């Protein structure tokens, strides 16, 4: 169990923007307050997480085997993702989504035969990389700023980096991909003061914390009779089209990533203006759309030259 003695510091009662400069970090456009635990773990708290800090401290959910006993693995999740109920002063149903980042692991994204006919898109999916934890929250916050309330998402609360160290193979990471993530982060941090720059700790895990969204995924809605098979396909396609219209895409987009809620009317989903209300809940392959143009191939005779 790792403790963060934030109560011993006067800043814990301050507003997010009034916290000391030494705690401040800004990564891919997202502001954090970085807290260090007694065992040297790091907790990067977002603006959304600061008001509920007591509920998201690792001592509330990352205690030995408590995560596996109290947390519930989410059906359909392709990585290690859990729902964990945590104490909250005024919200008895408050819960977190605890997600272990898979960055630098091989992203084996499946393509459903016949679903994608654009070969450029197939190639883009095949070459995809899981976002780093900071890139994931950065892209999500940009989507949230653009989408407003039209496409609800889980609120990003914090990133936790425990102090325990592992070998790459234990974390499933490909050592030869480190340089790419390091370069992208280094370019982002160049404008930051040296003391406030963030670097990846490759021997440690990164765990993302989100606020839980109530509802059921579109596949479960189909299984429970809220959607027909045609309705399921239509909702999934419409969700992708709405995302793309806002300049974003999820490379492994699937019904499991779309959350809906039941209406008070039997066998119906909540709607507004004739549109089924839905939320997006998976972001590790959330990328800008349309994709940037591919770099031109070198001219004949230029290979091997500086």
C-alpha positions as CSV (number, residue, x, y, z in Angstrom):
1,X,0.0,0.0,0.0
2,X,1.4,3.4,-1.0
3,X,0.4,6.5,0.9
4,X,0.3,10.1,-0.3
5,X,0.4,12.4,2.7
6,X,-1.3,15.3,0.9
7,X,-3.1,16.4,4.1
8,X,0.2,17.5,5.6
9,X,0.6,20.1,2.9
10,X,-1.4,23.3,2.8
11,X,-1.9,23.0,-1.0
12,X,-4.4,20.1,-0.7
13,X,-7.2,22.6,0.1
14,X,-6.3,25.0,-2.6
15,X,-8.0,25.3,-6.0
16,X,-6.2,23.4,-8.8
17,X,-4.8,26.6,-10.3
18,X,-3.5,27.8,-6.9
19,X,-1.3,24.8,-6.3
20,X,2.5,25.5,-6.1
21,X,4.5,25.7,-9.3
22,X,6.6,22.8,-8.2
23,X,3.7,20.4,-8.5
24,X,2.6,21.6,-12.0
25,X,3.0,19.5,-15.1
26,X,1.6,20.0,-18.6
27,X,1.7,17.2,-21.1
28,X,0.1,17.1,-24.5
29,X,-2.1,20.1,-23.6
30,X,-3.4,18.6,-20.3
31,X,-2.6,20.2,-16.9
32,X,-1.6,17.9,-14.0
33,X,-0.6,18.2,-10.4
34,X,2.1,15.7,-9.7
35,X,2.1,14.1,-6.2
36,X,4.8,11.8,-4.9
37,X,4.0,8.9,-2.6
38,X,6.0,7.6,0.3
39,X,7.3,4.7,-1.8
40,X,8.2,7.1,-4.7
41,X,5.2,6.3,-6.8
42,X,3.8,9.2,-8.8
43,X,0.2,10.4,-9.1
44,X,-0.6,12.9,-11.9
45,X,-3.9,14.4,-11.0
46,X,-6.0,16.3,-13.6
47,X,-8.5,19.1,-13.0
48,X,-11.3,16.6,-13.0
49,X,-9.5,14.4,-10.4
50,X,-8.4,17.2,-8.0
51,X,-11.9,17.7,-6.4
52,X,-12.2,13.9,-5.7
53,X,-8.6,13.4,-4.7
54,X,-9.4,11.5,-1.6
55,X,-11.4,8.9,-3.6
56,X,-8.7,8.3,-6.2
57,X,-5.6,8.0,-4.0
58,X,-4.0,4.6,-4.6
59,X,-4.6,3.6,-1.0
60,X,-8.3,3.5,-1.9
61,X,-8.1,1.0,-4.7
62,X,-4.5,-0.4,-5.3
63,X,-3.9,-2.3,-2.1
64,X,-2.3,-5.7,-2.6
65,X,-5.0,-8.0,-4.0
66,X,-7.8,-5.6,-3.3
67,X,-8.1,-4.5,-6.9
68,X,-8.7,-8.1,-8.1
69,X,-11.2,-8.8,-5.3
70,X,-13.2,-5.6,-5.3
71,X,-12.6,-4.5,-8.8
72,X,-14.6,-6.1,-11.6
73,X,-13.0,-6.8,-14.9
74,X,-15.1,-5.2,-17.7
75,X,-16.6,-7.5,-20.2
76,X,-15.3,-7.1,-23.7
77,X,-12.3,-5.1,-22.7
78,X,-9.2,-6.2,-24.7
79,X,-6.7,-5.0,-22.0
80,X,-6.6,-5.0,-18.2
81,X,-9.6,-2.7,-17.4
82,X,-11.6,-2.8,-14.1
83,X,-14.5,-1.1,-12.4
84,X,-13.7,-0.3,-8.8
85,X,-16.1,1.2,-6.3
86,X,-14.3,3.7,-4.0
87,X,-15.5,5.7,-1.0
88,X,-16.8,9.2,-1.6
89,X,-18.2,11.7,1.0
90,X,-21.5,12.5,-0.9
91,X,-21.7,10.0,-3.7
92,X,-22.2,6.4,-2.4
93,X,-22.2,5.0,-6.0
94,X,-18.9,6.7,-7.0
95,X,-16.7,4.3,-9.0
96,X,-13.5,4.4,-11.0
97,X,-12.5,2.7,-14.2
98,X,-8.9,1.5,-13.6
99,X,-7.0,0.9,-16.9
100,X,-3.5,-0.5,-17.2
101,X,-1.8,1.3,-20.1
102,X,-0.6,-1.0,-23.0
103,X,1.7,1.6,-24.7
104,X,4.7,0.1,-26.4
105,X,3.0,-3.2,-26.6
106,X,2.0,-4.7,-29.9
107,X,-1.4,-3.4,-31.0
108,X,-3.0,-6.4,-32.6
109,X,-6.1,-4.7,-33.9
110,X,-8.5,-7.0,-35.7
111,X,-10.3,-6.0,-38.9
112,X,-13.7,-7.6,-39.5
113,X,-13.7,-9.1,-43.0
114,X,-15.8,-7.0,-45.4
115,X,-16.2,-4.2,-42.9
116,X,-13.3,-2.1,-44.2
117,X,-12.7,-1.9,-47.9
118,X,-10.3,1.0,-48.0
119,X,-6.8,-0.5,-48.2
120,X,-5.2,2.7,-46.9
121,X,-7.3,2.4,-43.8
122,X,-6.4,-1.3,-43.4
123,X,-2.8,-0.4,-43.5
124,X,-3.3,2.4,-41.0
125,X,-5.0,0.0,-38.6
126,X,-2.3,-2.6,-39.1
127,X,0.4,-0.1,-38.3
128,X,-1.3,1.4,-35.2
129,X,0.4,1.9,-31.9
130,X,-1.3,2.1,-28.5
131,X,-1.2,5.7,-27.2
132,X,1.0,6.4,-24.2
133,X,-1.0,7.3,-21.1
134,X,-0.3,11.1,-21.5
135,X,-1.2,11.0,-25.2
136,X,-4.4,9.1,-24.5
137,X,-5.6,11.8,-22.0
138,X,-4.4,14.5,-24.3
139,X,-6.4,13.3,-27.3
140,X,-9.4,12.6,-25.1
141,X,-9.4,16.2,-23.7
142,X,-9.2,17.6,-27.2
143,X,-12.2,15.5,-28.2
144,X,-14.1,16.6,-25.1
145,X,-13.4,20.2,-25.9
146,X,-14.7,19.7,-29.5
147,X,-17.6,17.4,-28.8
148,X,-19.0,19.1,-25.7
149,X,-22.1,17.3,-24.4
150,X,-22.9,15.7,-27.7
151,X,-20.5,12.8,-27.2
152,X,-20.1,12.1,-23.4
153,X,-16.9,10.3,-22.3
154,X,-15.4,9.1,-19.0
155,X,-13.8,12.0,-17.2
156,X,-10.0,11.5,-17.0
157,X,-9.0,11.8,-13.3
158,X,-5.4,10.8,-13.0
159,X,-2.4,8.7,-14.1
160,X,-0.7,6.6,-11.4
161,X,2.8,5.3,-11.9
162,X,3.7,2.9,-9.0
163,X,7.3,2.7,-7.9
164,X,7.7,-1.1,-8.5
165,X,10.1,-1.8,-11.4
166,X,9.8,-4.6,-14.0
167,X,11.6,-5.9,-17.1
168,X,10.2,-5.0,-20.5
169,X,9.0,-8.6,-21.1
170,X,7.1,-8.6,-17.9
171,X,5.1,-5.5,-19.0
172,X,4.8,-6.8,-22.6
173,X,6.7,-3.8,-24.0
174,X,8.8,-3.9,-27.1
175,X,12.1,-2.3,-26.2
176,X,12.8,-1.1,-29.8
177,X,9.7,1.1,-29.7
178,X,10.8,3.2,-26.8
179,X,12.6,5.8,-29.0
180,X,9.4,6.7,-30.8
181,X,7.4,7.4,-27.6
182,X,10.4,9.2,-26.1
183,X,10.8,11.5,-29.1
184,X,7.2,12.5,-29.2
185,X,7.1,13.3,-25.5
186,X,10.5,15.1,-25.6
187,X,9.2,17.4,-28.4
188,X,6.1,18.2,-26.4
189,X,8.1,19.0,-23.3
190,X,10.8,21.2,-24.9
191,X,8.9,24.4,-24.0
192,X,8.5,23.4,-20.3
193,X,11.0,24.4,-17.5
194,X,13.5,21.6,-17.0
195,X,12.2,21.0,-13.4
196,X,8.7,20.5,-14.7
197,X,9.3,18.2,-17.6
198,X,7.9,14.7,-17.7
199,X,9.8,11.6,-18.9
200,X,8.6,8.0,-19.3
201,X,9.8,5.5,-16.6
202,X,10.1,2.5,-18.8
203,X,10.5,0.0,-16.0
204,X,7.3,1.0,-14.3
205,X,3.6,0.6,-15.0
206,X,1.2,3.4,-15.9
207,X,-2.4,3.1,-14.7
208,X,-5.1,5.5,-15.9
209,X,-8.1,6.4,-13.7
210,X,-11.4,7.5,-15.2
211,X,-14.8,8.3,-13.8
212,X,-17.3,5.4,-14.3
213,X,-20.2,6.0,-16.7
214,X,-23.4,4.2,-16.0
215,X,-25.1,2.3,-18.8
216,X,-24.5,-0.8,-21.0
217,X,-22.5,-1.2,-24.2
218,X,-24.2,-1.5,-27.5
219,X,-23.5,-5.2,-27.8
220,X,-25.1,-5.9,-24.5
221,X,-28.1,-3.7,-25.5
222,X,-28.5,-5.9,-28.6
223,X,-28.3,-9.1,-26.5
224,X,-31.0,-7.7,-24.1
225,X,-33.3,-6.8,-26.9
226,X,-32.9,-3.0,-26.9
227,X,-31.4,-3.1,-30.4
228,X,-32.0,-5.2,-33.5
229,X,-29.0,-6.5,-35.4
230,X,-29.6,-3.8,-38.0
231,X,-29.9,-1.2,-35.2
232,X,-26.6,-2.4,-33.7
233,X,-24.8,-2.0,-37.0
234,X,-26.4,1.4,-37.6
235,X,-25.6,2.8,-34.1
236,X,-22.0,1.6,-34.4
237,X,-21.6,3.2,-37.8
238,X,-23.3,6.4,-36.8
239,X,-21.0,6.7,-33.8
240,X,-17.9,6.4,-35.9
241,X,-19.4,8.9,-38.4
242,X,-20.1,11.4,-35.6
243,X,-16.6,11.0,-34.3
244,X,-15.0,11.5,-37.7
245,X,-17.2,14.6,-38.3
246,X,-15.6,16.1,-35.2
247,X,-12.1,15.2,-36.4
248,X,-11.5,12.0,-34.4
249,X,-11.5,8.3,-34.9
250,X,-11.0,5.1,-32.8
251,X,-9.0,2.7,-34.9
252,X,-10.5,-0.4,-33.2
253,X,-14.0,1.0,-33.1
254,X,-16.6,-1.6,-32.1
255,X,-20.0,-1.8,-30.3
256,X,-18.3,-2.5,-27.0
257,X,-16.9,1.0,-27.0
258,X,-20.4,2.6,-27.3
259,X,-22.4,3.0,-24.1
260,X,-26.2,3.5,-24.1
261,X,-28.8,3.8,-21.4
262,X,-32.3,2.2,-21.1
263,X,-35.3,4.5,-21.3
264,X,-38.2,4.3,-18.9
265,X,-40.2,2.9,-21.7
266,X,-39.8,-0.9,-22.0
267,X,-37.2,-2.2,-24.4
268,X,-36.2,1.3,-25.6
269,X,-33.0,3.3,-25.3
270,X,-32.7,7.0,-24.2
271,X,-33.0,9.3,-27.2
272,X,-32.9,13.0,-27.8
273,X,-34.2,14.6,-31.0
274,X,-34.7,11.2,-32.6
275,X,-31.0,10.3,-31.9
276,X,-30.0,7.5,-29.6
277,X,-27.8,8.9,-26.8
278,X,-24.5,7.3,-26.6
279,X,-21.1,7.7,-24.9
280,X,-17.6,6.7,-25.9
281,X,-15.5,4.7,-23.4
282,X,-12.3,3.5,-25.0
283,X,-9.5,5.8,-26.0
284,X,-6.2,4.0,-26.3
285,X,-6.5,4.1,-30.1
286,X,-8.2,7.5,-30.3
287,X,-6.5,9.5,-33.1
288,X,-7.1,12.6,-35.2
289,X,-9.1,12.1,-38.4
290,X,-8.5,12.3,-41.3
291,X,-5.0,10.8,-40.7
292,X,-2.0,13.0,-41.6
293,X,-0.7,12.3,-45.1
294,X,2.0,9.7,-45.4
295,X,5.6,10.9,-45.8
296,X,6.6,10.8,-49.5
297,X,8.9,7.9,-50.5
298,X,12.5,9.0,-51.2
299,X,13.3,9.6,-54.8
300,X,15.2,7.0,-56.8
301,X,18.9,7.2,-56.0
302,X,18.3,9.0,-52.7
303,X,18.2,5.9,-50.4
304,X,21.2,5.8,-48.1
305,X,22.1,9.5,-48.4
306,X,21.8,11.9,-45.4
